[in-house]
Amino acid sequence: MTVGLLDPDGPGSWTHPDLSRMLYADGKVVTLLFRAKPGVKMLDKRTSDVNYPRAEHDAALHVEGTGEMVWGTKFVLIAARHPHPESRFIVNAAHVPTPGGEAATAVDRFVELAEVLPGAQGVVYDTALRGVHHQRLMRDLGWVSVNRVAAAAGSRKQCNGKKRKRIEKTTYVETKP
């Protein structure tokens, strides 16, 4: 990669990875061009003709990070960031074919990128990544995986529009004297 990003001989180490050797990724539901859903029929009252309006056939109902359901086409965007403000390089983009498949799609792309970007040390992602994804990134690729832990409950809007309070996951590790 040019401009000093993802350089195998670049700064940082495996215990202290440098931000110039990390990938940044997230999923995004793209707003559709056409509002009709696939298979919808419209009757022209003047001519009695049945028309099928334009629709996005690869759209689906996806869950946003806020818990809101959104109809659209979902993609995963993977970028490298330069320290200079507003300097981001998109290194991969992938369509998420099924609802709930964002993390699996992202990890598949990371595996592909690991072969062509030997200087990459890890990935920064949101809470979509779970244990099975971290295992593949760390064990198979040797990458550092940085993301926020998913909440035990909360942080989503309830039916009446009020926001629930986020409750963090907690677990007992050990007691040390």
C-alpha positions in Angstrom: 0.0 0.0 0.0 1.3 3.5 -0.8 1.5 6.6 1.5 3.1 4.6 4.3 0.0 2.6 5.2 0.0 -1.1 6.0 3.7 -1.3 5.5 5.2 -4.7 6.7 8.3 -2.8 7.8 6.3 0.1 9.2 6.1 1.2 12.8 4.6 -0.7 15.7 4.8 -4.3 16.9 2.3 -7.1 17.6 2.1 -6.0 21.2 1.8 -2.3 20.3 0.3 -2.2 16.8 0.5 1.1 15.0 -2.7 2.8 13.7 -1.2 3.0 10.2 -1.2 -0.8 10.1 -4.8 -1.3 11.2 -7.9 -1.7 9.1 -11.1 0.0 10.0 -14.4 -1.4 9.0 -18.2 -1.1 9.5 -21.5 -2.1 7.9 -23.7 0.4 6.2 -27.3 0.0 4.9 -27.6 2.0 1.7 -30.9 3.9 1.1 -32.6 2.5 -2.0 -33.3 4.3 -5.2 -36.7 2.7 -5.6 -39.3 2.5 -2.8 -41.2 -0.5 -4.2 -40.5 -4.0 -2.8 -39.8 -6.8 -5.2 -42.9 -8.6 -6.5 -45.3 -5.7 -5.9 -47.9 -5.3 -8.6 -49.5 -2.0 -9.5 -52.7 -1.8 -11.5 -53.0 1.1 -14.0 -56.6 2.1 -13.5 -56.7 3.8 -16.9 -55.6 0.8 -19.0 -56.1 -2.1 -16.6 -52.5 -3.1 -17.2 -50.5 -4.7 -14.4 -47.1 -3.1 -13.9 -44.2 -4.1 -11.7 -42.5 -1.0 -10.4 -38.7 -0.9 -10.2 -37.4 -2.5 -7.1 -34.1 -3.5 -5.5 -34.1 -7.3 -5.6 -31.1 -7.6 -3.3 -32.6 -5.5 -0.5 -33.6 -6.9 2.8 -34.6 -5.9 6.3 -31.4 -5.2 8.3 -30.9 -4.3 12.0 -28.9 -1.1 12.5 -26.7 -0.6 15.6 -29.5 1.3 17.3 -31.8 -1.7 17.0 -33.8 0.0 14.3 -35.0 -2.2 11.4 -34.1 -0.7 8.0 -35.1 -1.8 4.5 -32.1 -1.5 2.2 -29.0 -3.0 0.8 -26.1 -3.6 3.2 -22.4 -3.3 2.5 -19.3 -3.7 4.6 -16.6 -1.0 3.9 -13.0 -1.6 4.9 -10.6 1.3 5.0 -7.1 2.2 6.0 -6.6 5.6 7.7 -3.7 8.0 7.3 -2.8 10.2 10.3 -3.6 13.3 8.2 -7.2 14.4 8.9 -9.8 13.3 6.3 -7.4 10.8 4.7 -9.2 7.5 4.4 -8.5 4.8 1.7 -11.2 2.3 1.0 -9.4 -1.0 0.5 -12.5 -3.3 0.1 -16.2 -3.1 -0.1 -18.5 -6.1 0.0 -22.3 -6.7 -0.3 -23.9 -8.4 2.7 -26.2 -11.0 1.1 -28.2 -12.0 4.1 -29.5 -10.1 7.1 -27.3 -10.8 10.2 -24.4 -11.7 8.0 -22.3 -8.5 8.3 -19.6 -9.9 10.6 -19.2 -13.1 8.6 -18.9 -11.1 5.3 -16.4 -8.8 6.9 -14.2 -11.6 8.2 -14.2 -13.3 4.8 -12.9 -10.0 3.3 -10.3 -9.7 6.0 -9.0 -13.2 5.1 -8.7 -12.1 1.5 -7.0 -8.8 2.4 -4.5 -10.6 4.7 -2.9 -12.2 1.6 -2.4 -8.9 -0.3 -1.7 -6.6 2.7 1.0 -8.4 4.7 1.6 -5.3 6.8 -1.9 -5.3 8.3 -1.8 -6.1 12.0 -5.4 -6.0 12.9 -8.9 -4.5 12.6 -11.0 -2.0 14.4 -14.7 -2.8 14.2 -18.0 -2.2 16.1 -19.9 -4.7 18.2 -20.9 -6.8 15.2 -17.9 -9.0 15.8 -18.4 -11.9 18.2 -16.2 -14.6 19.7 -16.2 -16.8 16.6 -15.1 -13.9 14.4 -12.3 -12.9 16.9 -11.1 -16.5 17.0 -10.7 -16.6 13.2 -9.0 -13.2 13.1 -6.6 -13.9 15.9 -5.9 -17.6 15.4 -6.0 -17.9 11.6 -4.6 -14.4 10.7 -2.6 -13.5 13.8 -4.4 -10.1 13.8 -5.3 -7.9 16.8 -9.1 -7.5 17.0 -10.3 -4.2 18.6 -14.0 -3.6 19.2 -16.4 -2.6 21.9 -18.1 -5.5 23.8 -21.8 -5.8 23.0 -24.1 -4.7 25.8 -25.8 -7.3 28.0 -29.0 -5.2 27.5 -30.2 -1.8 26.5 -29.0 1.0 24.3 -31.8 0.5 21.9 -35.1 2.3 21.5 -38.1 0.7 22.9 -41.5 0.6 21.2 -42.6 4.0 22.7 -39.4 5.7 21.4 -37.6 6.0 24.7 -34.0 4.9 24.8 -33.1 2.1 27.3 -30.1 2.5 29.5 -27.1 0.4 28.3 -26.2 -2.4 30.8 -22.6 -3.5 30.4 -21.6 -7.2 30.4 -19.8 -8.2 33.6 -18.1 -11.4 34.5 -16.0 -12.7 37.4 -12.4 -13.3 36.4 -10.5 -14.0 39.6 -9.6 -12.7 43.0 -6.0 -11.7 43.6 -4.7 -11.0 47.1 
